[in-house]
Amino acid sequence: MRERSGIRDFDWWMMTLVFAICGISLLEIWSATHASHLAGMQWRQVLWIVLGLVIMLVLSRVNYHTILYQAPLLYMIGLAALVAVLLVGHSRFGAKRWLPVLGEFFQVSELVKLIIIVVLARFFSEVRTDRLLLSDLIKAGLLVGVPVGLILLQPDLGTAMVLVPVAAVGAFLAGLQWKHALFVVALGAMLLPVGWHVLKPYQRSRVTTFMRPEDDPRGSGYQILQSKIAVGEGGFWGKGLGNGSQNQLGFVPVRYSDFILAALAEELGFAGVVITLALYMALLLRLVQNAQHAKDRAGMFLIMGVTAAIGFHVLVNAAMVIGLMPVTGIPLPLMSYGGSATLFVFLALGLVMNVRLRRFVN
């Protein structure tokens, strides 16, 4: 059967949801920054969205099997880029995560997340048994473990955490056995003390403070407390765009990025948050539907890897702003300001569209 890749075959329902989320993002970025020295940031975000759309369309035209075939090369490029970050990367706020590209600083780990999704999709699709063997599970763990270790050295705990559910979802769909799952959980529990000592002091402080932020309201507990105050101030309907005191006076930290959901909650209220999260839920369900219609296992693994990554971002960010999880710096997809994170989402959606456009090919 001829490959159908016309414009009418694009997932316009998915794109409608994406545009709706981006629209809310631009409104909230404007509201959070228009009365400060950051005024105009929404226009830079528009440029990132437009660039992301272009890259998504280009990626959707390259057969995903060609991309999967290059997975080993992409993996080596990703590792080399992470090493380059550690050697010559740009530092901000005590972390070395960025490389200069064409006058902009890009967070390499965002691209590596996409590469790992591709690598795991190829690996799990080549497993020919109904049940995942322990040897296969160990190989998958090593594939993910090396980049996770390099990302933790930056340090970037949030991005490293995202790779875990991507691998977990892939292993589950490939036939993870319960005894192996219990073994991994037990091993993880035993390694927690080691992981605790590996964390930087500020990372440990975030973990311990989120349970009792009031113990250090001017220090490590400040972000969580101000975020929770903003969420509570919004009530059901919110104070209206541009009227949130916590937002407009700058009490909400990085209100245009990591804590944009807290700013939105204050100005658009519980109703605005529910609508926004409903859009994310609809997007995730649409991604799952596309995975179900994929023509092969490789396409299914690709889309479910994207779904796991985006879903984990939304879950952790939403829990973070209400104090249910420590502050990790994980952005809200398509909502938080930032070029690297925005481009990652559109590249990931480009893979989804790629698989969708080839679902009728024999």
Contacts in CASP RR format, 6 or more apart in sequence:
PFRMAT RR
TARGET T0000
AUTHOR 0000-0000-0000
METHOD contacts of the structure
MODEL  1
MRERSGIRDFDWWMMTLVFAICGISLLEIWSATHASHLAGMQWRQVLWIV
LGLVIMLVLSRVNYHTILYQAPLLYMIGLAALVAVLLVGHSRFGAKRWLP
VLGEFFQVSELVKLIIIVVLARFFSEVRTDRLLLSDLIKAGLLVGVPVGL
ILLQPDLGTAMVLVPVAAVGAFLAGLQWKHALFVVALGAMLLPVGWHVLK
PYQRSRVTTFMRPEDDPRGSGYQILQSKIAVGEGGFWGKGLGNGSQNQLG
FVPVRYSDFILAALAEELGFAGVVITLALYMALLLRLVQNAQHAKDRAGM
FLIMGVTAAIGFHVLVNAAMVIGLMPVTGIPLPLMSYGGSATLFVFLALG
LVMNVRLRRFVN
1 360 0 8 1.000
1 361 0 8 1.000
1 362 0 8 1.000
3 357 0 8 1.000
3 358 0 8 1.000
3 360 0 8 1.000
3 361 0 8 1.000
4 357 0 8 1.000
4 360 0 8 1.000
4 361 0 8 1.000
5 61 0 8 1.000
5 357 0 8 1.000
5 358 0 8 1.000
6 357 0 8 1.000
9 356 0 8 1.000
9 357 0 8 1.000
10 60 0 8 1.000
10 353 0 8 1.000
10 356 0 8 1.000
10 357 0 8 1.000
11 286 0 8 1.000
11 290 0 8 1.000
11 352 0 8 1.000
11 353 0 8 1.000
11 356 0 8 1.000
13 286 0 8 1.000
14 283 0 8 1.000
14 286 0 8 1.000
14 287 0 8 1.000
14 290 0 8 1.000
14 349 0 8 1.000
14 352 0 8 1.000
14 353 0 8 1.000
17 279 0 8 1.000
17 282 0 8 1.000
17 283 0 8 1.000
17 286 0 8 1.000
18 283 0 8 1.000
18 334 0 8 1.000
18 349 0 8 1.000
20 279 0 8 1.000
21 276 0 8 1.000
21 279 0 8 1.000
21 280 0 8 1.000
21 283 0 8 1.000
21 333 0 8 1.000
21 334 0 8 1.000
21 335 0 8 1.000
22 49 0 8 1.000
22 334 0 8 1.000
24 264 0 8 1.000
24 276 0 8 1.000
24 279 0 8 1.000
24 335 0 8 1.000
25 45 0 8 1.000
25 260 0 8 1.000
25 334 0 8 1.000
25 335 0 8 1.000
25 336 0 8 1.000
25 337 0 8 1.000
26 42 0 8 1.000
26 45 0 8 1.000
26 46 0 8 1.000
27 241 0 8 1.000
28 241 0 8 1.000
28 256 0 8 1.000
28 260 0 8 1.000
28 263 0 8 1.000
28 264 0 8 1.000
28 267 0 8 1.000
28 268 0 8 1.000
28 335 0 8 1.000
29 41 0 8 1.000
29 42 0 8 1.000
29 45 0 8 1.000
29 256 0 8 1.000
29 260 0 8 1.000
29 337 0 8 1.000
30 40 0 8 1.000
30 41 0 8 1.000
30 42 0 8 1.000
30 241 0 8 1.000
31 241 0 8 1.000
31 242 0 8 1.000
31 247 0 8 1.000
31 248 0 8 1.000
31 263 0 8 1.000
31 267 0 8 1.000
32 38 0 8 1.000
32 247 0 8 1.000
32 252 0 8 1.000
32 255 0 8 1.000
32 256 0 8 1.000
32 260 0 8 1.000
32 263 0 8 1.000
33 39 0 8 1.000
33 40 0 8 1.000
33 41 0 8 1.000
33 42 0 8 1.000
33 256 0 8 1.000
34 40 0 8 1.000
34 242 0 8 1.000
35 242 0 8 1.000
35 248 0 8 1.000
36 250 0 8 1.000
38 256 0 8 1.000
41 256 0 8 1.000
41 337 0 8 1.000
44 337 0 8 1.000
45 337 0 8 1.000
45 338 0 8 1.000
45 339 0 8 1.000
45 342 0 8 1.000
48 338 0 8 1.000
48 339 0 8 1.000
48 342 0 8 1.000
48 343 0 8 1.000
49 342 0 8 1.000
49 346 0 8 1.000
51 343 0 8 1.000
52 342 0 8 1.000
52 343 0 8 1.000
52 346 0 8 1.000
52 347 0 8 1.000
53 346 0 8 1.000
55 343 0 8 1.000
55 346 0 8 1.000
55 347 0 8 1.000
55 350 0 8 1.000
56 346 0 8 1.000
56 347 0 8 1.000
56 349 0 8 1.000
56 350 0 8 1.000
56 353 0 8 1.000
57 350 0 8 1.000
59 347 0 8 1.000
59 350 0 8 1.000
59 351 0 8 1.000
59 353 0 8 1.000
59 354 0 8 1.000
60 350 0 8 1.000
60 353 0 8 1.000
60 354 0 8 1.000
60 357 0 8 1.000
61 354 0 8 1.000
62 354 0 8 1.000
63 354 0 8 1.000
63 358 0 8 1.000
64 298 0 8 1.000
64 299 0 8 1.000
64 302 0 8 1.000
64 351 0 8 1.000
64 354 0 8 1.000
64 355 0 8 1.000
64 358 0 8 1.000
65 298 0 8 1.000
67 74 0 8 1.000
67 118 0 8 1.000
67 351 0 8 1.000
67 354 0 8 1.000
68 118 0 8 1.000
68 121 0 8 1.000
68 122 0 8 1.000
68 125 0 8 1.000
68 298 0 8 1.000
68 302 0 8 1.000
71 118 0 8 1.000
71 119 0 8 1.000
71 121 0 8 1.000
71 122 0 8 1.000
71 123 0 8 1.000
72 119 0 8 1.000
74 115 0 8 1.000
74 118 0 8 1.000
74 119 0 8 1.000
75 115 0 8 1.000
75 119 0 8 1.000
75 143 0 8 1.000
77 115 0 8 1.000
78 108 0 8 1.000
78 111 0 8 1.000
78 112 0 8 1.000
78 115 0 8 1.000
78 147 0 8 1.000
79 146 0 8 1.000
79 147 0 8 1.000
79 150 0 8 1.000
81 99 0 8 1.000
81 108 0 8 1.000
81 111 0 8 1.000
81 112 0 8 1.000
82 108 0 8 1.000
82 109 0 8 1.000
82 112 0 8 1.000
82 147 0 8 1.000
82 150 0 8 1.000
82 151 0 8 1.000
83 150 0 8 1.000
84 99 0 8 1.000
84 108 0 8 1.000
85 96 0 8 1.000
85 97 0 8 1.000
85 98 0 8 1.000
85 99 0 8 1.000
85 108 0 8 1.000
85 109 0 8 1.000
85 154 0 8 1.000
86 96 0 8 1.000
86 150 0 8 1.000
86 153 0 8 1.000
86 154 0 8 1.000
88 99 0 8 1.000
89 96 0 8 1.000
89 97 0 8 1.000
89 98 0 8 1.000
89 99 0 8 1.000
90 96 0 8 1.000
90 97 0 8 1.000
90 98 0 8 1.000
90 99 0 8 1.000
90 100 0 8 1.000
90 105 0 8 1.000
92 98 0 8 1.000
95 154 0 8 1.000
95 155 0 8 1.000
95 156 0 8 1.000
96 154 0 8 1.000
97 107 0 8 1.000
97 108 0 8 1.000
97 109 0 8 1.000
97 154 0 8 1.000
97 156 0 8 1.000
98 105 0 8 1.000
98 106 0 8 1.000
98 107 0 8 1.000
98 108 0 8 1.000
98 340 0 8 1.000
99 105 0 8 1.000
99 106 0 8 1.000
99 108 0 8 1.000
104 339 0 8 1.000
106 339 0 8 1.000
106 340 0 8 1.000
106 343 0 8 1.000
107 159 0 8 1.000
107 340 0 8 1.000
107 341 0 8 1.000
109 151 0 8 1.000
109 154 0 8 1.000
109 156 0 8 1.000
109 159 0 8 1.000
109 160 0 8 1.000
110 159 0 8 1.000
110 340 0 8 1.000
110 341 0 8 1.000
110 343 0 8 1.000
110 344 0 8 1.000
111 340 0 8 1.000
111 344 0 8 1.000
111 347 0 8 1.000
112 147 0 8 1.000
112 151 0 8 1.000
113 159 0 8 1.000
113 162 0 8 1.000
113 163 0 8 1.000
113 166 0 8 1.000
113 309 0 8 1.000
113 344 0 8 1.000
114 344 0 8 1.000
114 347 0 8 1.000
114 348 0 8 1.000
114 351 0 8 1.000
116 143 0 8 1.000
116 144 0 8 1.000
116 147 0 8 1.000
116 163 0 8 1.000
116 166 0 8 1.000
116 167 0 8 1.000
117 166 0 8 1.000
117 302 0 8 1.000
117 305 0 8 1.000
117 306 0 8 1.000
117 309 0 8 1.000
117 348 0 8 1.000
117 351 0 8 1.000
118 302 0 8 1.000
118 351 0 8 1.000
119 143 0 8 1.000
120 140 0 8 1.000
120 143 0 8 1.000
120 144 0 8 1.000
120 166 0 8 1.000
120 167 0 8 1.000
120 170 0 8 1.000
120 301 0 8 1.000
120 305 0 8 1.000
121 298 0 8 1.000
121 299 0 8 1.000
121 301 0 8 1.000
121 302 0 8 1.000
121 305 0 8 1.000
122 298 0 8 1.000
123 139 0 8 1.000
123 140 0 8 1.000
123 143 0 8 1.000
124 140 0 8 1.000
124 170 0 8 1.000
124 171 0 8 1.000
124 173 0 8 1.000
124 174 0 8 1.000
124 297 0 8 1.000
124 301 0 8 1.000
125 296 0 8 1.000
125 297 0 8 1.000
125 298 0 8 1.000
125 299 0 8 1.000
125 301 0 8 1.000
127 136 0 8 1.000
127 174 0 8 1.000
130 175 0 8 1.000
131 175 0 8 1.000
131 177 0 8 1.000
132 171 0 8 1.000
132 174 0 8 1.000
132 175 0 8 1.000
132 176 0 8 1.000
132 177 0 8 1.000
132 180 0 8 1.000
134 180 0 8 1.000
136 174 0 8 1.000
137 171 0 8 1.000
137 176 0 8 1.000
137 180 0 8 1.000
137 184 0 8 1.000
140 167 0 8 1.000
140 171 0 8 1.000
141 167 0 8 1.000
144 163 0 8 1.000
144 164 0 8 1.000
144 166 0 8 1.000
144 167 0 8 1.000
145 163 0 8 1.000
147 163 0 8 1.000
148 160 0 8 1.000
148 163 0 8 1.000
148 164 0 8 1.000
149 160 0 8 1.000
151 159 0 8 1.000
151 160 0 8 1.000
151 163 0 8 1.000
152 160 0 8 1.000
152 198 0 8 1.000
155 199 0 8 1.000
155 200 0 8 1.000
155 203 0 8 1.000
157 199 0 8 1.000
157 203 0 8 1.000
157 328 0 8 1.000
158 316 0 8 1.000
158 328 0 8 1.000
158 329 0 8 1.000
158 330 0 8 1.000
159 330 0 8 1.000
161 312 0 8 1.000
161 316 0 8 1.000
161 328 0 8 1.000
161 330 0 8 1.000
162 309 0 8 1.000
162 312 0 8 1.000
162 313 0 8 1.000
162 330 0 8 1.000
165 308 0 8 1.000
165 309 0 8 1.000
165 311 0 8 1.000
165 312 0 8 1.000
166 305 0 8 1.000
166 308 0 8 1.000
166 309 0 8 1.000
166 312 0 8 1.000
168 308 0 8 1.000
169 304 0 8 1.000
169 305 0 8 1.000
169 307 0 8 1.000
169 308 0 8 1.000
170 301 0 8 1.000
170 304 0 8 1.000
170 305 0 8 1.000
170 308 0 8 1.000
173 300 0 8 1.000
173 301 0 8 1.000
173 304 0 8 1.000
174 301 0 8 1.000
196 204 0 8 1.000
199 207 0 8 1.000
202 220 0 8 1.000
205 220 0 8 1.000
206 220 0 8 1.000
206 326 0 8 1.000
206 327 0 8 1.000
206 328 0 8 1.000
207 326 0 8 1.000
209 215 0 8 1.000
209 216 0 8 1.000
209 220 0 8 1.000
209 221 0 8 1.000
209 224 0 8 1.000
209 326 0 8 1.000
210 221 0 8 1.000
210 224 0 8 1.000
210 323 0 8 1.000
210 325 0 8 1.000
210 326 0 8 1.000
210 327 0 8 1.000
213 220 0 8 1.000
213 221 0 8 1.000
213 222 0 8 1.000
213 224 0 8 1.000
213 225 0 8 1.000
213 228 0 8 1.000
213 323 0 8 1.000
214 221 0 8 1.000
214 225 0 8 1.000
215 221 0 8 1.000
216 222 0 8 1.000
217 225 0 8 1.000
222 253 0 8 1.000
223 253 0 8 1.000
223 259 0 8 1.000
223 327 0 8 1.000
224 320 0 8 1.000
224 323 0 8 1.000
224 327 0 8 1.000
226 246 0 8 1.000
226 251 0 8 1.000
226 252 0 8 1.000
226 253 0 8 1.000
226 262 0 8 1.000
227 252 0 8 1.000
227 253 0 8 1.000
227 259 0 8 1.000
227 262 0 8 1.000
227 320 0 8 1.000
227 321 0 8 1.000
227 322 0 8 1.000
227 323 0 8 1.000
228 262 0 8 1.000
228 321 0 8 1.000
228 322 0 8 1.000
228 323 0 8 1.000
229 246 0 8 1.000
229 251 0 8 1.000
230 244 0 8 1.000
230 246 0 8 1.000
230 247 0 8 1.000
230 251 0 8 1.000
230 252 0 8 1.000
230 259 0 8 1.000
230 262 0 8 1.000
230 263 0 8 1.000
230 265 0 8 1.000
230 266 0 8 1.000
231 262 0 8 1.000
231 265 0 8 1.000
231 266 0 8 1.000
231 321 0 8 1.000
231 322 0 8 1.000
232 265 0 8 1.000
232 266 0 8 1.000
233 239 0 8 1.000
233 244 0 8 1.000
233 245 0 8 1.000
233 246 0 8 1.000
233 266 0 8 1.000
234 244 0 8 1.000
234 265 0 8 1.000
234 266 0 8 1.000
234 267 0 8 1.000
234 269 0 8 1.000
234 270 0 8 1.000
235 269 0 8 1.000
235 270 0 8 1.000
236 269 0 8 1.000
236 270 0 8 1.000
236 271 0 8 1.000
237 268 0 8 1.000
237 269 0 8 1.000
237 270 0 8 1.000
237 271 0 8 1.000
238 265 0 8 1.000
238 266 0 8 1.000
238 267 0 8 1.000
238 268 0 8 1.000
238 269 0 8 1.000
238 270 0 8 1.000
238 271 0 8 1.000
238 272 0 8 1.000
239 245 0 8 1.000
239 266 0 8 1.000
239 267 0 8 1.000
239 269 0 8 1.000
240 267 0 8 1.000
240 268 0 8 1.000
241 267 0 8 1.000
241 268 0 8 1.000
242 248 0 8 1.000
242 267 0 8 1.000
243 267 0 8 1.000
244 263 0 8 1.000
244 266 0 8 1.000
244 267 0 8 1.000
245 251 0 8 1.000
245 266 0 8 1.000
246 252 0 8 1.000
246 262 0 8 1.000
246 263 0 8 1.000
246 266 0 8 1.000
247 255 0 8 1.000
247 263 0 8 1.000
247 266 0 8 1.000
247 267 0 8 1.000
252 259 0 8 1.000
252 262 0 8 1.000
252 263 0 8 1.000
252 266 0 8 1.000
253 259 0 8 1.000
255 262 0 8 1.000
255 263 0 8 1.000
256 263 0 8 1.000
256 336 0 8 1.000
256 337 0 8 1.000
257 331 0 8 1.000
257 336 0 8 1.000
257 337 0 8 1.000
257 338 0 8 1.000
258 317 0 8 1.000
258 320 0 8 1.000
258 327 0 8 1.000
258 329 0 8 1.000
258 330 0 8 1.000
258 331 0 8 1.000
258 332 0 8 1.000
258 336 0 8 1.000
259 321 0 8 1.000
260 332 0 8 1.000
260 335 0 8 1.000
260 336 0 8 1.000
260 337 0 8 1.000
261 273 0 8 1.000
261 276 0 8 1.000
261 317 0 8 1.000
261 318 0 8 1.000
261 321 0 8 1.000
261 332 0 8 1.000
261 335 0 8 1.000
262 321 0 8 1.000
264 272 0 8 1.000
264 273 0 8 1.000
264 276 0 8 1.000
264 335 0 8 1.000
265 272 0 8 1.000
265 273 0 8 1.000
265 321 0 8 1.000
276 335 0 8 1.000
277 314 0 8 1.000
277 318 0 8 1.000
280 310 0 8 1.000
280 311 0 8 1.000
280 314 0 8 1.000
280 333 0 8 1.000
283 310 0 8 1.000
284 307 0 8 1.000
284 310 0 8 1.000
284 311 0 8 1.000
284 314 0 8 1.000
287 303 0 8 1.000
287 304 0 8 1.000
287 306 0 8 1.000
287 307 0 8 1.000
287 310 0 8 1.000
287 352 0 8 1.000
288 303 0 8 1.000
288 304 0 8 1.000
288 307 0 8 1.000
290 303 0 8 1.000
290 352 0 8 1.000
290 355 0 8 1.000
290 356 0 8 1.000
291 299 0 8 1.000
291 300 0 8 1.000
291 303 0 8 1.000
291 304 0 8 1.000
291 307 0 8 1.000
291 355 0 8 1.000
292 300 0 8 1.000
293 356 0 8 1.000
293 359 0 8 1.000
294 300 0 8 1.000
294 302 0 8 1.000
294 303 0 8 1.000
294 355 0 8 1.000
294 356 0 8 1.000
294 359 0 8 1.000
295 355 0 8 1.000
295 358 0 8 1.000
295 359 0 8 1.000
295 360 0 8 1.000
295 361 0 8 1.000
299 355 0 8 1.000
300 355 0 8 1.000
302 351 0 8 1.000
302 352 0 8 1.000
302 354 0 8 1.000
302 355 0 8 1.000
303 351 0 8 1.000
303 352 0 8 1.000
303 355 0 8 1.000
306 348 0 8 1.000
306 349 0 8 1.000
306 351 0 8 1.000
306 352 0 8 1.000
309 348 0 8 1.000
310 333 0 8 1.000
310 345 0 8 1.000
310 348 0 8 1.000
311 333 0 8 1.000
312 330 0 8 1.000
313 330 0 8 1.000
313 331 0 8 1.000
313 332 0 8 1.000
313 333 0 8 1.000
314 332 0 8 1.000
314 333 0 8 1.000
316 325 0 8 1.000
316 328 0 8 1.000
316 330 0 8 1.000
317 330 0 8 1.000
317 331 0 8 1.000
317 332 0 8 1.000
317 336 0 8 1.000
318 332 0 8 1.000
319 325 0 8 1.000
320 326 0 8 1.000
320 327 0 8 1.000
320 328 0 8 1.000
320 329 0 8 1.000
320 330 0 8 1.000
331 338 0 8 1.000
331 341 0 8 1.000
333 341 0 8 1.000
333 345 0 8 1.000
334 342 0 8 1.000
334 345 0 8 1.000
END
